[in-house]
Amino acid sequence: MFNKEKYMTRGVDTEIPFKAQLTMWHLIEVARPKVQLDYLQIFKLKPAKLDSGLVQVIEHSQEQPKYHQVTAFACDNPIDAKVWVIDDGTHCTMLLPEEY
């Protein structure tokens, strides 16, 4: 799964910073050899403040089988959002839940 053409919706393109988009695709690639991926990958983006400054936290999870990974990177304008990536068998789409 998740080795097909990759697409994103207009909502992701306008609301999710490019670095976060790339990071989410990368997290899927990192997870592929570790766990059997479900058709639905869930990402929760949250801002956080560390002593060194602001960071974008991205929680990557799926329901079956259970999987959870957290990553963070320095970011001037972190956002709070939820993003889904769905593999429908022919292509992979990154979208905001309200666009489903």
Summary of the structure (lengths in Angstrom):
residues: 100
radius of gyration: 13.3
end to end distance: 19.7
largest distance: 44.0
contacts: 296
relative contact order: 0.29
helix: 23%
strand: 43%
